């Protein structure tokens, strides 16, 4: 797999994740806190 395809796929995955998080925020108001806790747990490792 070429590195260009890898970078593009990672960027697309990030865009999709951001879209899903924004979508989930509209449905679940408490969702952003869960996501930030989850991300901080990942970052702490």
PyMOL Python script that loads the backbone (N, CA, C, O; Angstrom):
from pymol import cmd

cmd.read_pdbstr("""\
ATOM      1  N   UNK A   1       0.843  -1.194   0.000  1.00  0.00           N
ATOM      2  CA  UNK A   1       0.000   0.000   0.000  1.00  0.00           C
ATOM      3  C   UNK A   1       0.881   1.248   0.000  1.00  0.00           C
ATOM      4  O   UNK A   1       1.796   1.374   0.814  1.00  0.00           O
ATOM      5  N   UNK A   2       0.597   2.160  -0.916  1.00  0.00           N
ATOM      6  CA  UNK A   2       1.420   3.356  -1.024  1.00  0.00           C
ATOM      7  C   UNK A   2       1.103   4.323   0.106  1.00  0.00           C
ATOM      8  O   UNK A   2      -0.018   4.353   0.614  1.00  0.00           O
ATOM      9  N   UNK A   3       2.093   5.109   0.495  1.00  0.00           N
ATOM     10  CA  UNK A   3       1.940   6.023   1.635  1.00  0.00           C
ATOM     11  C   UNK A   3       0.885   7.091   1.358  1.00  0.00           C
ATOM     12  O   UNK A   3       0.213   7.549   2.282  1.00  0.00           O
ATOM     13  N   UNK A   4       0.732   7.496   0.082  1.00  0.00           N
ATOM     14  CA  UNK A   4      -0.276   8.519  -0.234  1.00  0.00           C
ATOM     15  C   UNK A   4      -1.673   8.008   0.093  1.00  0.00           C
ATOM     16  O   UNK A   4      -2.486   8.732   0.667  1.00  0.00           O
ATOM     17  N   UNK A   5      -1.951   6.749  -0.277  1.00  0.00           N
ATOM     18  CA  UNK A   5      -3.266   6.176   0.004  1.00  0.00           C
ATOM     19  C   UNK A   5      -3.492   6.072   1.512  1.00  0.00           C
ATOM     20  O   UNK A   5      -4.601   6.296   1.998  1.00  0.00           O
ATOM     21  N   UNK A   6      -2.438   5.733   2.243  1.00  0.00           N
ATOM     22  CA  UNK A   6      -2.544   5.614   3.693  1.00  0.00           C
ATOM     23  C   UNK A   6      -2.897   6.961   4.312  1.00  0.00           C
ATOM     24  O   UNK A   6      -3.777   7.042   5.169  1.00  0.00           O
ATOM     25  N   UNK A   7      -2.208   8.025   3.878  1.00  0.00           N
ATOM     26  CA  UNK A   7      -2.477   9.366   4.411  1.00  0.00           C
ATOM     27  C   UNK A   7      -3.897   9.794   4.078  1.00  0.00           C
ATOM     28  O   UNK A   7      -4.605  10.323   4.935  1.00  0.00           O
ATOM     29  N   UNK A   8      -4.320   9.569   2.835  1.00  0.00           N
ATOM     30  CA  UNK A   8      -5.670   9.965   2.421  1.00  0.00           C
ATOM     31  C   UNK A   8      -6.717   9.205   3.228  1.00  0.00           C
ATOM     32  O   UNK A   8      -7.710   9.788   3.662  1.00  0.00           O
ATOM     33  N   UNK A   9      -6.501   7.913   3.428  1.00  0.00           N
ATOM     34  CA  UNK A   9      -7.485   7.125   4.177  1.00  0.00           C
ATOM     35  C   UNK A   9      -7.553   7.579   5.631  1.00  0.00           C
ATOM     36  O   UNK A   9      -8.632   7.600   6.223  1.00  0.00           O
ATOM     37  N   UNK A  10      -6.404   7.946   6.215  1.00  0.00           N
ATOM     38  CA  UNK A  10      -6.400   8.441   7.598  1.00  0.00           C
ATOM     39  C   UNK A  10      -7.168   9.756   7.686  1.00  0.00           C
ATOM     40  O   UNK A  10      -7.956   9.959   8.610  1.00  0.00           O
ATOM     41  N   UNK A  11      -6.934  10.661   6.713  1.00  0.00           N
ATOM     42  CA  UNK A  11      -7.646  11.942   6.703  1.00  0.00           C
ATOM     43  C   UNK A  11      -9.145  11.707   6.576  1.00  0.00           C
ATOM     44  O   UNK A  11      -9.935  12.344   7.273  1.00  0.00           O
ATOM     45  N   UNK A  12      -9.541  10.791   5.686  1.00  0.00           N
ATOM     46  CA  UNK A  12     -10.968  10.497   5.514  1.00  0.00           C
ATOM     47  C   UNK A  12     -11.564   9.935   6.796  1.00  0.00           C
ATOM     48  O   UNK A  12     -12.683  10.289   7.168  1.00  0.00           O
ATOM     49  N   UNK A  13     -10.821   9.057   7.477  1.00  0.00           N
ATOM     50  CA  UNK A  13     -11.321   8.483   8.723  1.00  0.00           C
ATOM     51  C   UNK A  13     -11.517   9.567   9.776  1.00  0.00           C
ATOM     52  O   UNK A  13     -12.498   9.544  10.519  1.00  0.00           O
ATOM     53  N   UNK A  14     -10.581  10.519   9.841  1.00  0.00           N
ATOM     54  CA  UNK A  14     -10.700  11.617  10.811  1.00  0.00           C
ATOM     55  C   UNK A  14     -11.926  12.468  10.501  1.00  0.00           C
ATOM     56  O   UNK A  14     -12.665  12.854  11.407  1.00  0.00           O
ATOM     57  N   UNK A  15     -12.142  12.761   9.204  1.00  0.00           N
ATOM     58  CA  UNK A  15     -13.310  13.557   8.809  1.00  0.00           C
ATOM     59  C   UNK A  15     -14.593  12.832   9.190  1.00  0.00           C
ATOM     60  O   UNK A  15     -15.524  13.443   9.715  1.00  0.00           O
ATOM     61  N   UNK A  16     -14.644  11.529   8.924  1.00  0.00           N
ATOM     62  CA  UNK A  16     -15.841  10.755   9.261  1.00  0.00           C
ATOM     63  C   UNK A  16     -16.055  10.741  10.775  1.00  0.00           C
ATOM     64  O   UNK A  16     -17.186  10.873  11.245  1.00  0.00           O
ATOM     65  N   UNK A  17     -14.972  10.583  11.535  1.00  0.00           N
ATOM     66  CA  UNK A  17     -15.088  10.586  12.995  1.00  0.00           C
ATOM     67  C   UNK A  17     -15.618  11.916  13.500  1.00  0.00           C
ATOM     68  O   UNK A  17     -16.495  11.955  14.364  1.00  0.00           O
ATOM     69  N   UNK A  18     -15.081  13.016  12.956  1.00  0.00           N
ATOM     70  CA  UNK A  18     -15.553  14.339  13.377  1.00  0.00           C
ATOM     71  C   UNK A  18     -17.023  14.520  13.043  1.00  0.00           C
ATOM     72  O   UNK A  18     -17.784  15.076  13.835  1.00  0.00           O
ATOM     73  N   UNK A  19     -17.423  14.047  11.865  1.00  0.00           N
ATOM     74  CA  UNK A  19     -18.836  14.162  11.474  1.00  0.00           C
ATOM     75  C   UNK A  19     -19.716  13.347  12.418  1.00  0.00           C
ATOM     76  O   UNK A  19     -20.787  13.802  12.819  1.00  0.00           O
ATOM     77  N   UNK A  20     -19.265  12.145  12.771  1.00  0.00           N
ATOM     78  CA  UNK A  20     -20.042  11.301  13.683  1.00  0.00           C
ATOM     79  C   UNK A  20     -20.136  11.929  15.068  1.00  0.00           C
ATOM     80  O   UNK A  20     -21.190  11.890  15.703  1.00  0.00           O
ATOM     81  N   UNK A  21     -19.025  12.510  15.537  1.00  0.00           N
ATOM     82  CA  UNK A  21     -19.034  13.148  16.856  1.00  0.00           C
ATOM     83  C   UNK A  21     -19.980  14.339  16.857  1.00  0.00           C
ATOM     84  O   UNK A  21     -20.739  14.526  17.808  1.00  0.00           O
ATOM     85  N   UNK A  22     -19.944  15.148  15.800  1.00  0.00           N
ATOM     86  CA  UNK A  22     -20.845  16.298  15.704  1.00  0.00           C
ATOM     87  C   UNK A  22     -22.292  15.832  15.666  1.00  0.00           C
ATOM     88  O   UNK A  22     -23.156  16.420  16.316  1.00  0.00           O
ATOM     89  N   UNK A  23     -22.555  14.777  14.905  1.00  0.00           N
ATOM     90  CA  UNK A  23     -23.901  14.208  14.806  1.00  0.00           C
ATOM     91  C   UNK A  23     -24.362  13.698  16.172  1.00  0.00           C
ATOM     92  O   UNK A  23     -25.501  13.928  16.578  1.00  0.00           O
ATOM     93  N   UNK A  24     -23.462  13.001  16.878  1.00  0.00           N
ATOM     94  CA  UNK A  24     -23.810  12.440  18.181  1.00  0.00           C
ATOM     95  C   UNK A  24     -24.035  13.543  19.215  1.00  0.00           C
ATOM     96  O   UNK A  24     -24.858  13.383  20.116  1.00  0.00           O
ATOM     97  N   UNK A  25     -23.312  14.661  19.096  1.00  0.00           N
ATOM     98  CA  UNK A  25     -23.493  15.774  20.037  1.00  0.00           C
ATOM     99  C   UNK A  25     -24.910  16.312  19.949  1.00  0.00           C
ATOM    100  O   UNK A  25     -25.488  16.703  20.963  1.00  0.00           O
ATOM    101  N   UNK A  26     -25.476  16.339  18.750  1.00  0.00           N
ATOM    102  CA  UNK A  26     -26.834  16.851  18.575  1.00  0.00           C
ATOM    103  C   UNK A  26     -27.852  15.912  19.215  1.00  0.00           C
ATOM    104  O   UNK A  26     -28.897  16.358  19.688  1.00  0.00           O
ATOM    105  N   UNK A  27     -27.550  14.612  19.229  1.00  0.00           N
ATOM    106  CA  UNK A  27     -28.492  13.641  19.794  1.00  0.00           C
ATOM    107  C   UNK A  27     -28.280  13.507  21.303  1.00  0.00           C
ATOM    108  O   UNK A  27     -29.235  13.568  22.077  1.00  0.00           O
ATOM    109  N   UNK A  28     -27.028  13.325  21.711  1.00  0.00           N
ATOM    110  CA  UNK A  28     -26.715  13.126  23.128  1.00  0.00           C
ATOM    111  C   UNK A  28     -25.922  14.325  23.636  1.00  0.00           C
ATOM    112  O   UNK A  28     -24.738  14.440  23.318  1.00  0.00           O
ATOM    113  N   UNK A  29     -26.526  15.217  24.409  1.00  0.00           N
ATOM    114  CA  UNK A  29     -25.796  16.393  24.895  1.00  0.00           C
ATOM    115  C   UNK A  29     -24.603  16.033  25.775  1.00  0.00           C
ATOM    116  O   UNK A  29     -23.638  16.794  25.842  1.00  0.00           O
ATOM    117  N   UNK A  30     -24.654  14.882  26.453  1.00  0.00           N
ATOM    118  CA  UNK A  30     -23.554  14.507  27.341  1.00  0.00           C
ATOM    119  C   UNK A  30     -22.461  13.735  26.604  1.00  0.00           C
ATOM    120  O   UNK A  30     -21.460  13.347  27.206  1.00  0.00           O
ATOM    121  N   UNK A  31     -22.649  13.515  25.314  1.00  0.00           N
ATOM    122  CA  UNK A  31     -21.688  12.719  24.544  1.00  0.00           C
ATOM    123  C   UNK A  31     -20.299  13.355  24.466  1.00  0.00           C
ATOM    124  O   UNK A  31     -19.311  12.631  24.592  1.00  0.00           O
ATOM    125  N   UNK A  32     -20.169  14.687  24.263  1.00  0.00           N
ATOM    126  CA  UNK A  32     -18.825  15.279  24.163  1.00  0.00           C
ATOM    127  C   UNK A  32     -17.954  15.004  25.386  1.00  0.00           C
ATOM    128  O   UNK A  32     -16.747  14.799  25.252  1.00  0.00           O
ATOM    129  N   UNK A  33     -18.556  14.998  26.579  1.00  0.00           N
ATOM    130  CA  UNK A  33     -17.760  14.724  27.779  1.00  0.00           C
ATOM    131  C   UNK A  33     -17.220  13.297  27.746  1.00  0.00           C
ATOM    132  O   UNK A  33     -16.068  13.057  28.109  1.00  0.00           O
ATOM    133  N   UNK A  34     -18.048  12.356  27.312  1.00  0.00           N
ATOM    134  CA  UNK A  34     -17.600  10.971  27.217  1.00  0.00           C
ATOM    135  C   UNK A  34     -16.461  10.847  26.212  1.00  0.00           C
ATOM    136  O   UNK A  34     -15.489  10.130  26.449  1.00  0.00           O
ATOM    137  N   UNK A  35     -16.587  11.549  25.090  1.00  0.00           N
ATOM    138  CA  UNK A  35     -15.539  11.497  24.063  1.00  0.00           C
ATOM    139  C   UNK A  35     -14.250  12.116  24.584  1.00  0.00           C
ATOM    140  O   UNK A  35     -13.173  11.554  24.383  1.00  0.00           O
ATOM    141  N   UNK A  36     -14.342  13.266  25.250  1.00  0.00           N
ATOM    142  CA  UNK A  36     -13.135  13.922  25.752  1.00  0.00           C
ATOM    143  C   UNK A  36     -12.469  13.078  26.836  1.00  0.00           C
ATOM    144  O   UNK A  36     -11.242  13.011  26.902  1.00  0.00           O
ATOM    145  N   UNK A  37     -13.273  12.431  27.690  1.00  0.00           N
ATOM    146  CA  UNK A  37     -12.702  11.538  28.693  1.00  0.00           C
ATOM    147  C   UNK A  37     -11.983  10.369  28.020  1.00  0.00           C
ATOM    148  O   UNK A  37     -10.884   9.983  28.417  1.00  0.00           O
ATOM    149  N   UNK A  38     -12.627   9.816  26.994  1.00  0.00           N
ATOM    150  CA  UNK A  38     -12.054   8.692  26.255  1.00  0.00           C
ATOM    151  C   UNK A  38     -10.737   9.093  25.595  1.00  0.00           C
ATOM    152  O   UNK A  38      -9.753   8.356  25.662  1.00  0.00           O
ATOM    153  N   UNK A  39     -10.724  10.274  24.950  1.00  0.00           N
ATOM    154  CA  UNK A  39      -9.515  10.737  24.274  1.00  0.00           C
ATOM    155  C   UNK A  39      -8.412  11.038  25.280  1.00  0.00           C
ATOM    156  O   UNK A  39      -7.243  10.754  25.017  1.00  0.00           O
ATOM    157  N   UNK A  40      -8.767  11.610  26.430  1.00  0.00           N
ATOM    158  CA  UNK A  40      -7.743  11.910  27.432  1.00  0.00           C
ATOM    159  C   UNK A  40      -7.181  10.614  28.015  1.00  0.00           C
ATOM    160  O   UNK A  40      -6.002  10.552  28.366  1.00  0.00           O
ATOM    161  N   UNK A  41      -8.018   9.578  28.121  1.00  0.00           N
ATOM    162  CA  UNK A  41      -7.525   8.283  28.588  1.00  0.00           C
ATOM    163  C   UNK A  41      -6.539   7.694  27.590  1.00  0.00           C
ATOM    164  O   UNK A  41      -5.524   7.114  27.978  1.00  0.00           O
ATOM    165  N   UNK A  42      -6.844   7.846  26.285  1.00  0.00           N
ATOM    166  CA  UNK A  42      -5.926   7.350  25.256  1.00  0.00           C
ATOM    167  C   UNK A  42      -4.624   8.142  25.300  1.00  0.00           C
ATOM    168  O   UNK A  42      -3.535   7.573  25.216  1.00  0.00           O
ATOM    169  N   UNK A  43      -4.750   9.474  25.435  1.00  0.00           N
ATOM    170  CA  UNK A  43      -3.565  10.327  25.456  1.00  0.00           C
ATOM    171  C   UNK A  43      -2.703  10.087  26.685  1.00  0.00           C
ATOM    172  O   UNK A  43      -1.488  10.283  26.637  1.00  0.00           O
ATOM    173  N   UNK A  44      -3.316   9.663  27.786  1.00  0.00           N
ATOM    174  CA  UNK A  44      -2.569   9.459  29.026  1.00  0.00           C
ATOM    175  C   UNK A  44      -1.686   8.221  28.952  1.00  0.00           C
ATOM    176  O   UNK A  44      -0.693   8.121  29.672  1.00  0.00           O
ATOM    177  N   UNK A  45      -2.044   7.272  28.079  1.00  0.00           N
ATOM    178  CA  UNK A  45      -1.280   6.032  27.998  1.00  0.00           C
ATOM    179  C   UNK A  45       0.038   6.237  27.268  1.00  0.00           C
ATOM    180  O   UNK A  45       0.809   5.291  27.109  1.00  0.00           O
TER     181      UNK A  45
END
""", "prot")
cmd.dss("prot")
cmd.show_as("cartoon", "prot")
cmd.util.cbc("prot")
cmd.orient("prot")
